[in-house]
Amino acid sequence: MTAPTPLPTHISWQPLMVAALKQRFEPTFLEVIDESAQHAGHAGANELGLNSHYRVLIASAHFETLNRVQRHRLVYDSLQEFLDNGLHALAIEFRSN
């Protein structure tokens, strides 16, 4: 097993996550919100207040025939690089197309 490719921790991963989700799902709606600062002092939070807790709101035709678990699994798989680098919590909300 190889070590994950390190991501920069001193800048927000939000634009990188947006790019990964756009490439994978061609969303009709996408919002990625860094909620890390709201979780300061909580488990998984870091001292910078960045990149530990995110919320993804997404709509895509790719999800239309999938159940909730399958949708979540696909989003988690597409963001595995971030999870491997310290993303602690990921809330996902699916919107209608």
N, CA, C and O atoms as CSV, one atom per row, in Angstrom:
chain,resi,resn,atom,element,x,y,z
A,1,MET,N,N,0.845,-1.175,0.000
A,1,MET,CA,C,0.000,0.000,0.000
A,1,MET,C,C,0.890,1.238,0.000
A,1,MET,O,O,1.824,1.335,0.796
A,2,THR,N,N,0.605,2.173,-0.884
A,2,THR,CA,C,1.413,3.379,-0.971
A,2,THR,C,C,0.822,4.482,-0.111
A,2,THR,O,O,-0.380,4.509,0.154
A,3,ALA,N,N,1.678,5.385,0.317
A,3,ALA,CA,C,1.234,6.524,1.122
A,3,ALA,C,C,0.444,7.481,0.242
A,3,ALA,O,O,0.729,7.605,-0.949
A,4,PRO,N,N,-0.555,8.164,0.820
A,4,PRO,CA,C,-1.333,9.118,0.022
A,4,PRO,C,C,-0.458,10.278,-0.425
A,4,PRO,O,O,0.489,10.658,0.263
A,5,THR,N,N,-0.783,10.834,-1.583
A,5,THR,CA,C,-0.098,12.029,-2.054
A,5,THR,C,C,-0.502,13.174,-1.147
A,5,THR,O,O,-1.691,13.462,-1.012
A,6,PRO,N,N,0.471,13.837,-0.517
A,6,PRO,CA,C,0.103,14.902,0.430
A,6,PRO,C,C,-0.524,16.108,-0.267
A,6,PRO,O,O,-0.069,16.549,-1.322
A,7,LEU,N,N,-1.563,16.615,0.344
A,7,LEU,CA,C,-2.208,17.846,-0.115
A,7,LEU,C,C,-1.724,18.989,0.771
A,7,LEU,O,O,-1.396,18.767,1.937
A,8,PRO,N,N,-1.676,20.207,0.237
A,8,PRO,CA,C,-1.281,21.340,1.080
A,8,PRO,C,C,-2.302,21.556,2.187
A,8,PRO,O,O,-3.506,21.544,1.931
A,9,THR,N,N,-1.839,21.749,3.401
A,9,THR,CA,C,-2.755,21.917,4.531
A,9,THR,C,C,-2.963,23.371,4.906
A,9,THR,O,O,-3.846,23.678,5.706
A,10,HIS,N,N,-2.173,24.268,4.350
A,10,HIS,CA,C,-2.257,25.683,4.715
A,10,HIS,C,C,-3.223,26.480,3.841
A,10,HIS,O,O,-3.425,27.672,4.073
A,11,ILE,N,N,-3.821,25.832,2.837
A,11,ILE,CA,C,-4.824,26.477,1.987
A,11,ILE,C,C,-6.080,25.617,1.979
A,11,ILE,O,O,-6.020,24.418,2.251
A,12,SER,N,N,-7.210,26.230,1.668
A,12,SER,CA,C,-8.478,25.493,1.629
A,12,SER,C,C,-8.484,24.503,0.470
A,12,SER,O,O,-8.049,24.818,-0.637
A,13,TRP,N,N,-8.981,23.309,0.743
A,13,TRP,CA,C,-9.126,22.291,-0.296
A,13,TRP,C,C,-10.407,22.485,-1.101
A,13,TRP,O,O,-10.650,21.733,-2.044
A,14,GLN,N,N,-11.214,23.454,-0.762
A,14,GLN,CA,C,-12.509,23.647,-1.411
A,14,GLN,C,C,-12.392,23.673,-2.937
A,14,GLN,O,O,-13.123,22.932,-3.593
A,15,PRO,N,N,-11.507,24.491,-3.544
A,15,PRO,CA,C,-11.459,24.483,-5.011
A,15,PRO,C,C,-11.004,23.141,-5.598
A,15,PRO,O,O,-11.436,22.762,-6.687
A,16,LEU,N,N,-10.148,22.434,-4.889
A,16,LEU,CA,C,-9.700,21.124,-5.358
A,16,LEU,C,C,-10.835,20.106,-5.301
A,16,LEU,O,O,-10.974,19.266,-6.190
A,17,MET,N,N,-11.640,20.190,-4.251
A,17,MET,CA,C,-12.782,19.298,-4.121
A,17,MET,C,C,-13.832,19.602,-5.185
A,17,MET,O,O,-14.420,18.689,-5.765
A,18,VAL,N,N,-14.061,20.880,-5.436
A,18,VAL,CA,C,-15.010,21.274,-6.490
A,18,VAL,C,C,-14.556,20.698,-7.828
A,18,VAL,O,O,-15.360,20.124,-8.563
A,19,ALA,N,N,-13.280,20.849,-8.143
A,19,ALA,CA,C,-12.761,20.339,-9.417
A,19,ALA,C,C,-12.930,18.825,-9.524
A,19,ALA,O,O,-13.334,18.322,-10.573
A,20,ALA,N,N,-12.628,18.098,-8.454
A,20,ALA,CA,C,-12.762,16.641,-8.466
A,20,ALA,C,C,-14.216,16.218,-8.673
A,20,ALA,O,O,-14.494,15.303,-9.449
A,21,LEU,N,N,-15.139,16.880,-7.983
A,21,LEU,CA,C,-16.558,16.529,-8.105
A,21,LEU,C,C,-17.119,16.921,-9.466
A,21,LEU,O,O,-17.931,16.189,-10.032
A,22,LYS,N,N,-16.700,18.061,-9.997
A,22,LYS,CA,C,-17.155,18.465,-11.339
A,22,LYS,C,C,-16.687,17.482,-12.391
A,22,LYS,O,O,-17.452,17.095,-13.275
A,23,GLN,N,N,-15.426,17.077,-12.298
A,23,GLN,CA,C,-14.881,16.146,-13.274
A,23,GLN,C,C,-15.609,14.804,-13.219
A,23,GLN,O,O,-15.902,14.220,-14.262
A,24,ARG,N,N,-15.897,14.318,-12.035
A,24,ARG,CA,C,-16.500,12.995,-11.871
A,24,ARG,C,C,-17.995,12.960,-12.163
A,24,ARG,O,O,-18.489,11.998,-12.750
A,25,PHE,N,N,-18.731,14.018,-11.750
A,25,PHE,CA,C,-20.192,13.945,-11.784
A,25,PHE,C,C,-20.877,14.934,-12.720
A,25,PHE,O,O,-22.086,14.825,-12.924
A,26,GLU,N,N,-20.165,15.885,-13.292
A,26,GLU,CA,C,-20.784,16.891,-14.157
A,26,GLU,C,C,-22.066,17.433,-13.520
A,26,GLU,O,O,-23.137,17.348,-14.120
A,27,PRO,N,N,-21.964,17.987,-12.314
A,27,PRO,CA,C,-23.164,18.376,-11.566
A,27,PRO,C,C,-23.915,19.545,-12.189
A,27,PRO,O,O,-23.327,20.427,-12.815
A,28,THR,N,N,-25.225,19.525,-11.998
A,28,THR,CA,C,-26.061,20.661,-12.382
A,28,THR,C,C,-26.109,21.675,-11.246
A,28,THR,O,O,-26.463,22.835,-11.455
A,29,PHE,N,N,-25.755,21.236,-10.055
A,29,PHE,CA,C,-25.627,22.112,-8.889
A,29,PHE,C,C,-24.523,21.545,-8.020
A,29,PHE,O,O,-24.459,20.339,-7.784
A,30,LEU,N,N,-23.648,22.433,-7.542
A,30,LEU,CA,C,-22.578,21.996,-6.655
A,30,LEU,C,C,-22.160,23.138,-5.744
A,30,LEU,O,O,-21.896,24.252,-6.197
A,31,GLU,N,N,-22.106,22.844,-4.472
A,31,GLU,CA,C,-21.578,23.776,-3.486
A,31,GLU,C,C,-20.756,22.959,-2.493
A,31,GLU,O,O,-21.225,21.953,-1.961
A,32,VAL,N,N,-19.533,23.402,-2.253
A,32,VAL,CA,C,-18.647,22.747,-1.294
A,32,VAL,C,C,-18.290,23.791,-0.245
A,32,VAL,O,O,-17.713,24.832,-0.560
A,33,ILE,N,N,-18.639,23.502,0.999
A,33,ILE,CA,C,-18.496,24.473,2.086
A,33,ILE,C,C,-17.535,23.923,3.135
A,33,ILE,O,O,-17.730,22.825,3.656
A,34,ASP,N,N,-16.490,24.703,3.441
A,34,ASP,CA,C,-15.550,24.322,4.497
A,34,ASP,C,C,-16.144,24.789,5.822
A,34,ASP,O,O,-16.211,25.988,6.092
A,35,GLU,N,N,-16.570,23.842,6.640
A,35,GLU,CA,C,-17.166,24.139,7.947
A,35,GLU,C,C,-16.173,23.898,9.084
A,35,GLU,O,O,-16.573,23.822,10.246
A,36,SER,N,N,-14.905,23.779,8.766
A,36,SER,CA,C,-13.880,23.417,9.742
A,36,SER,C,C,-13.810,24.387,10.911
A,36,SER,O,O,-13.682,23.958,12.058
A,37,ALA,N,N,-13.890,25.676,10.646
A,37,ALA,CA,C,-13.771,26.673,11.709
A,37,ALA,C,C,-14.870,26.514,12.759
A,37,ALA,O,O,-14.672,26.843,13.929
A,38,GLN,N,N,-16.023,26.010,12.335
A,38,GLN,CA,C,-17.144,25.805,13.263
A,38,GLN,C,C,-16.896,24.637,14.213
A,38,GLN,O,O,-17.614,24.467,15.199
A,39,HIS,N,N,-15.883,23.839,13.915
A,39,HIS,CA,C,-15.612,22.636,14.701
A,39,HIS,C,C,-14.308,22.730,15.487
A,39,HIS,O,O,-13.767,21.716,15.928
A,40,ALA,N,N,-13.808,23.946,15.660
A,40,ALA,CA,C,-12.567,24.137,16.426
A,40,ALA,C,C,-12.718,23.511,17.807
A,40,ALA,O,O,-13.717,23.719,18.496
A,41,GLY,N,N,-11.718,22.751,18.193
A,41,GLY,CA,C,-11.746,22.088,19.492
A,41,GLY,C,C,-12.453,20.750,19.499
A,41,GLY,O,O,-12.401,20.029,20.496
A,42,HIS,N,N,-13.115,20.404,18.402
A,42,HIS,CA,C,-13.808,19.116,18.307
A,42,HIS,C,C,-12.875,18.060,17.748
A,42,HIS,O,O,-11.814,18.385,17.215
A,43,ALA,N,N,-13.252,16.829,17.863
A,43,ALA,CA,C,-12.467,15.724,17.313
A,43,ALA,C,C,-12.241,15.922,15.821
A,43,ALA,O,O,-13.168,16.251,15.080
A,44,GLY,N,N,-11.013,15.719,15.394
A,44,GLY,CA,C,-10.679,15.800,13.981
A,44,GLY,C,C,-10.342,17.193,13.496
A,44,GLY,O,O,-9.805,17.345,12.399
A,45,ALA,N,N,-10.642,18.212,14.278
A,45,ALA,CA,C,-10.334,19.584,13.862
A,45,ALA,C,C,-8.835,19.818,13.987
A,45,ALA,O,O,-8.162,19.177,14.794
A,46,ASN,N,N,-8.322,20.740,13.185
A,46,ASN,CA,C,-6.906,21.061,13.281
A,46,ASN,C,C,-6.737,22.511,13.721
A,46,ASN,O,O,-7.703,23.271,13.791
A,47,GLU,N,N,-5.513,22.873,14.010
A,47,GLU,CA,C,-5.239,24.212,14.549
A,47,GLU,C,C,-5.439,25.329,13.526
A,47,GLU,O,O,-5.583,26.488,13.913
A,48,LEU,N,N,-5.452,25.012,12.240
A,48,LEU,CA,C,-5.629,26.031,11.211
A,48,LEU,C,C,-7.100,26.362,10.954
A,48,LEU,O,O,-7.407,27.401,10.370
A,49,GLY,N,N,-8.006,25.490,11.384
A,49,GLY,CA,C,-9.425,25.703,11.091
A,49,GLY,C,C,-9.741,25.487,9.623
A,49,GLY,O,O,-10.675,26.086,9.090
A,50,LEU,N,N,-8.968,24.634,8.969
A,50,LEU,CA,C,-9.152,24.342,7.545
A,50,LEU,C,C,-9.206,22.834,7.308
A,50,LEU,O,O,-8.556,22.061,8.011
A,51,ASN,N,N,-9.980,22.434,6.322
A,51,ASN,CA,C,-9.885,21.121,5.694
A,51,ASN,C,C,-10.216,19.912,6.565
A,51,ASN,O,O,-9.848,18.792,6.212
A,52,SER,N,N,-10.886,20.104,7.671
A,52,SER,CA,C,-11.242,18.943,8.485
A,52,SER,C,C,-12.721,18.580,8.374
A,52,SER,O,O,-13.075,17.410,8.520
A,53,HIS,N,N,-13.583,19.547,8.122
A,53,HIS,CA,C,-15.030,19.319,8.062
A,53,HIS,C,C,-15.604,20.046,6.841
A,53,HIS,O,O,-15.478,21.265,6.722
A,54,TYR,N,N,-16.220,19.304,5.955
A,54,TYR,CA,C,-16.823,19.893,4.753
A,54,TYR,C,C,-18.259,19.442,4.591
A,54,TYR,O,O,-18.663,18.387,5.080
A,55,ARG,N,N,-19.023,20.270,3.889
A,55,ARG,CA,C,-20.394,19.946,3.488
A,55,ARG,C,C,-20.447,20.065,1.967
A,55,ARG,O,O,-20.006,21.066,1.401
A,56,VAL,N,N,-20.986,19.044,1.312
A,56,VAL,CA,C,-21.153,19.031,-0.138
A,56,VAL,C,C,-22.636,18.992,-0.451
A,56,VAL,O,O,-23.360,18.121,0.032
A,57,LEU,N,N,-23.080,19.931,-1.256
A,57,LEU,CA,C,-24.452,19.942,-1.782
A,57,LEU,C,C,-24.314,19.722,-3.278
A,57,LEU,O,O,-23.619,20.480,-3.955
A,58,ILE,N,N,-24.968,18.695,-3.799
A,58,ILE,CA,C,-24.722,18.315,-5.188
A,58,ILE,C,C,-25.984,17.768,-5.845
A,58,ILE,O,O,-26.802,17.107,-5.206
A,59,ALA,N,N,-26.121,18.058,-7.135
A,59,ALA,CA,C,-27.156,17.469,-7.982
A,59,ALA,C,C,-26.480,17.035,-9.276
A,59,ALA,O,O,-25.689,17.781,-9.855
A,60,SER,N,N,-26.794,15.833,-9.721
A,60,SER,CA,C,-26.192,15.309,-10.947
A,60,SER,C,C,-27.061,14.187,-11.493
A,60,SER,O,O,-27.670,13.428,-10.739
A,61,ALA,N,N,-27.106,14.097,-12.795
A,61,ALA,CA,C,-27.820,13.002,-13.446
A,61,ALA,C,C,-27.187,11.655,-13.104
A,61,ALA,O,O,-27.853,10.625,-13.194
A,62,HIS,N,N,-25.928,11.646,-12.720
A,62,HIS,CA,C,-25.234,10.409,-12.357
A,62,HIS,C,C,-25.879,9.713,-11.149
A,62,HIS,O,O,-25.682,8.516,-10.943
A,63,PHE,N,N,-26.644,10.460,-10.360
A,63,PHE,CA,C,-27.224,9.886,-9.143
A,63,PHE,C,C,-28.672,9.427,-9.316
A,63,PHE,O,O,-29.233,8.813,-8.409
A,64,GLU,N,N,-29.277,9.710,-10.453
A,64,GLU,CA,C,-30.717,9.512,-10.623
A,64,GLU,C,C,-31.194,8.087,-10.373
A,64,GLU,O,O,-32.281,7.901,-9.826
A,65,THR,N,N,-30.430,7.091,-10.750
A,65,THR,CA,C,-30.888,5.709,-10.611
A,65,THR,C,C,-30.289,5.005,-9.391
A,65,THR,O,O,-30.472,3.801,-9.207
A,66,LEU,N,N,-29.578,5.762,-8.569
A,66,LEU,CA,C,-28.881,5.168,-7.429
A,66,LEU,C,C,-29.609,5.448,-6.122
A,66,LEU,O,O,-30.276,6.472,-5.974
A,67,ASN,N,N,-29.472,4.527,-5.181
A,67,ASN,CA,C,-30.043,4.772,-3.862
A,67,ASN,C,C,-29.086,5.655,-3.050
A,67,ASN,O,O,-27.984,5.973,-3.498
A,68,ARG,N,N,-29.517,6.031,-1.879
A,68,ARG,CA,C,-28.758,6.968,-1.041
A,68,ARG,C,C,-27.370,6.438,-0.686
A,68,ARG,O,O,-26.391,7.181,-0.741
A,69,VAL,N,N,-27.283,5.181,-0.328
A,69,VAL,CA,C,-25.993,4.586,0.041
A,69,VAL,C,C,-25.046,4.570,-1.155
A,69,VAL,O,O,-23.866,4.889,-1.012
A,70,GLN,N,N,-25.545,4.204,-2.324
A,70,GLN,CA,C,-24.715,4.183,-3.528
A,70,GLN,C,C,-24.211,5.581,-3.869
A,70,GLN,O,O,-23.056,5.749,-4.261
A,71,ARG,N,N,-25.070,6.578,-3.720
A,71,ARG,CA,C,-24.662,7.965,-3.990
A,71,ARG,C,C,-23.548,8.398,-3.041
A,71,ARG,O,O,-22.533,8.951,-3.465
A,72,HIS,N,N,-23.753,8.139,-1.757
A,72,HIS,CA,C,-22.737,8.509,-0.771
A,72,HIS,C,C,-21.408,7.806,-1.062
A,72,HIS,O,O,-20.345,8.422,-0.984
A,73,ARG,N,N,-21.473,6.544,-1.391
A,73,ARG,CA,C,-20.263,5.771,-1.670
A,73,ARG,C,C,-19.493,6.389,-2.845
A,73,ARG,O,O,-18.268,6.498,-2.792
A,74,LEU,N,N,-20.203,6.790,-3.895
A,74,LEU,CA,C,-19.548,7.400,-5.056
A,74,LEU,C,C,-18.867,8.721,-4.699
A,74,LEU,O,O,-17.744,8.983,-5.129
A,75,VAL,N,N,-19.549,9.544,-3.914
A,75,VAL,CA,C,-18.959,10.825,-3.526
A,75,VAL,C,C,-17.744,10.592,-2.636
A,75,VAL,O,O,-16.698,11.208,-2.841
A,76,TYR,N,N,-17.873,9.714,-1.659
A,76,TYR,CA,C,-16.728,9.393,-0.796
A,76,TYR,C,C,-15.560,8.860,-1.626
A,76,TYR,O,O,-14.417,9.261,-1.408
A,77,ASP,N,N,-15.831,7.967,-2.568
A,77,ASP,CA,C,-14.766,7.422,-3.408
A,77,ASP,C,C,-14.079,8.517,-4.214
A,77,ASP,O,O,-12.859,8.492,-4.374
A,78,SER,N,N,-14.845,9.474,-4.723
A,78,SER,CA,C,-14.259,10.535,-5.538
A,78,SER,C,C,-13.448,11.523,-4.699
A,78,SER,O,O,-12.624,12.261,-5.240
A,79,LEU,N,N,-13.672,11.542,-3.394
A,79,LEU,CA,C,-12.935,12.443,-2.498
A,79,LEU,C,C,-11.974,11.682,-1.582
A,79,LEU,O,O,-11.528,12.220,-0.569
A,80,GLN,N,N,-11.656,10.444,-1.933
A,80,GLN,CA,C,-10.786,9.617,-1.092
A,80,GLN,C,C,-9.430,10.270,-0.819
A,80,GLN,O,O,-8.891,10.145,0.281
A,81,GLU,N,N,-8.892,10.948,-1.793
A,81,GLU,CA,C,-7.608,11.636,-1.623
A,81,GLU,C,C,-7.650,12.616,-0.448
A,81,GLU,O,O,-6.676,12.741,0.295
A,82,PHE,N,N,-8.764,13.301,-0.284
A,82,PHE,CA,C,-8.911,14.274,0.800
A,82,PHE,C,C,-9.082,13.561,2.143
A,82,PHE,O,O,-8.528,13.986,3.156
A,83,LEU,N,N,-9.845,12.486,2.139
A,83,LEU,CA,C,-10.018,11.689,3.349
A,83,LEU,C,C,-8.677,11.106,3.807
A,83,LEU,O,O,-8.394,11.050,5.004
A,84,ASP,N,N,-7.868,10.678,2.859
A,84,ASP,CA,C,-6.552,10.124,3.177
A,84,ASP,C,C,-5.607,11.177,3.756
A,84,ASP,O,O,-4.630,10.842,4.426
A,85,ASN,N,N,-5.906,12.450,3.492
A,85,ASN,CA,C,-5.041,13.544,3.930
A,85,ASN,C,C,-5.577,14.299,5.144
A,85,ASN,O,O,-5.061,15.364,5.483
A,86,GLY,N,N,-6.592,13.768,5.794
A,86,GLY,CA,C,-7.033,14.376,7.043
A,86,GLY,C,C,-8.438,14.935,7.072
A,86,GLY,O,O,-8.863,15.453,8.104
A,87,LEU,N,N,-9.185,14.849,5.961
A,87,LEU,CA,C,-10.579,15.265,6.010
A,87,LEU,C,C,-11.285,14.349,7.004
A,87,LEU,O,O,-11.338,13.135,6.808
A,88,HIS,N,N,-11.818,14.927,8.055
A,88,HIS,CA,C,-12.381,14.158,9.162
A,88,HIS,C,C,-13.871,13.894,9.005
A,88,HIS,O,O,-14.349,12.806,9.323
A,89,ALA,N,N,-14.603,14.889,8.514
A,89,ALA,CA,C,-16.065,14.775,8.420
A,89,ALA,C,C,-16.538,15.335,7.091
A,89,ALA,O,O,-16.111,16.410,6.667
A,90,LEU,N,N,-17.422,14.599,6.441
A,90,LEU,CA,C,-17.973,15.001,5.157
A,90,LEU,C,C,-19.485,14.807,5.195
A,90,LEU,O,O,-19.972,13.676,5.225
A,91,ALA,N,N,-20.216,15.903,5.192
A,91,ALA,CA,C,-21.679,15.849,5.124
A,91,ALA,C,C,-22.063,16.015,3.657
A,91,ALA,O,O,-21.542,16.900,2.977
A,92,ILE,N,N,-22.963,15.179,3.167
A,92,ILE,CA,C,-23.366,15.217,1.759
A,92,ILE,C,C,-24.877,15.366,1.687
A,92,ILE,O,O,-25.623,14.615,2.314
A,93,GLU,N,N,-25.309,16.344,0.913
A,93,GLU,CA,C,-26.734,16.568,0.670
A,93,GLU,C,C,-26.963,16.493,-0.829
A,93,GLU,O,O,-26.318,17.206,-1.598
A,94,PHE,N,N,-27.878,15.632,-1.240
A,94,PHE,CA,C,-28.198,15.482,-2.652
A,94,PHE,C,C,-29.409,16.335,-3.000
A,94,PHE,O,O,-30.431,16.296,-2.315
A,95,ARG,N,N,-29.282,17.095,-4.058
A,95,ARG,CA,C,-30.363,17.952,-4.541
A,95,ARG,C,C,-30.961,17.348,-5.788
A,95,ARG,O,O,-30.334,16.528,-6.459
A,96,SER,N,N,-32.167,17.753,-6.093
A,96,SER,CA,C,-32.830,17.290,-7.328
A,96,SER,C,C,-32.270,18.065,-8.518
A,96,SER,O,O,-31.890,19.231,-8.408
A,97,ASN,N,N,-32.232,17.380,-9.654
A,97,ASN,CA,C,-31.791,18.042,-10.890
A,97,ASN,C,C,-32.812,19.033,-11.367
A,97,ASN,O,O,-32.610,19.684,-12.392
